[in-house]
Amino acid sequence: MANARVAWALRAAHIWHMADEHPIGPAVRAGLLGRCPRCGKGRLFEGPLTLKVRQACEECGLSNAFVDSGDGPAVFVIIVLGFLMMGAALILEFKLSPPLWVHLILWVPTALLLGFGLLRPMKATLIALQYRNRAEEARLEHGEH
């Protein structure tokens, strides 16, 4: 049992060390710009309005087979926008008490535009951080239960 704890601690220290080798700034920058997580130059997505990731980077040849952002980008966008928009809607309601149609005209388009606008940079940023941290699906070592 003690050996398993020591082995786990060594693996965790190695992961932290790996992350320290690559600063977070370039990964976030590449993500926000929708660029390749390795070179920061090639486009990550196939088209200007799509969320489909390219097979490989056109500049450095990085295979994007490792990419698995799942529902993460949508969840982050929903949480952030929900928090900000609910706060703004409540402030508007308590300060000005506008009719319901004002809320509908103001908040529905805002939610749609910001939601779809943030989804792509959020997905690219999560992919860049996944590459930076060498994140992958968890696997059990042989013999572990």
Residue pairs with C-beta under 8 A, 6 or more apart in sequence:
15 133
15 134
18 133
18 134
19 132
19 133
22 132
24 129
24 132
26 40
27 37
27 125
27 128
27 129
27 131
27 132
28 125
28 128
28 129
29 40
30 36
30 37
30 40
30 44
30 124
30 128
31 37
31 121
31 124
31 125
31 126
31 127
31 128
31 129
32 121
32 124
32 125
33 40
33 124
34 43
34 44
34 45
34 120
34 121
34 124
35 41
35 42
35 43
35 44
35 124
36 42
36 43
36 44
36 57
36 59
36 60
36 62
37 44
37 62
37 127
37 128
37 130
37 131
37 132
38 57
38 60
38 62
38 131
39 57
39 59
39 60
39 62
41 57
41 59
41 60
42 54
42 57
42 58
42 59
42 60
42 62
43 54
43 58
44 53
44 54
44 57
44 64
44 124
44 127
45 51
45 52
45 53
45 54
45 120
45 124
46 52
46 53
46 54
51 119
51 120
51 123
53 64
53 67
53 127
54 64
55 63
55 64
56 62
56 63
56 64
57 64
64 127
66 130
66 131
66 136
67 127
67 130
68 130
68 137
69 123
69 126
69 127
69 130
72 122
72 123
72 126
73 119
73 122
73 123
73 126
74 119
76 122
76 126
77 115
77 118
77 119
77 122
78 115
80 118
81 111
81 114
81 115
81 118
85 107
85 110
85 111
85 114
89 103
89 107
92 98
92 103
92 106
93 103
129 135
